[in-house]
Amino acid sequence: MIEKVKNFFNGVQFEMKKVTWPSFEELQGSTGVVIIFSIVLSIFLFIVDFILSKAVQVIL
């Protein structure tokens, strides 16, 4: 059992050496894209929700 755990953590360590981490500039750019996309999506969903609630009010 202990040997399996050791092998697992050795495998994890080996794979982590292969990882290419993003630079700070890439991280900032990706964060900006996610924030802008989230804002645009929330505005879109707000507008759709508003229109659908008004349509339901008219129907009822």
C-alpha positions, 0 to 999 in steps of 0.5 A: 500500500505504501509503495503504491502511494510512493509510486503515485507521488513520484508519478505526480512529481514527474508529470508536474515537471512537464507542465508549462506554466503561463507567464504573468502577462499570459495570466493577466490576458486570460484573466481579462478575457474571462472577466470581460466575457463574464460581464458580457454574458451577465448583461446578455442574460439580464436582457433576455430575462427582462424581456421574457419576464415582460412577455410573461406579464403581458401574456398573463 
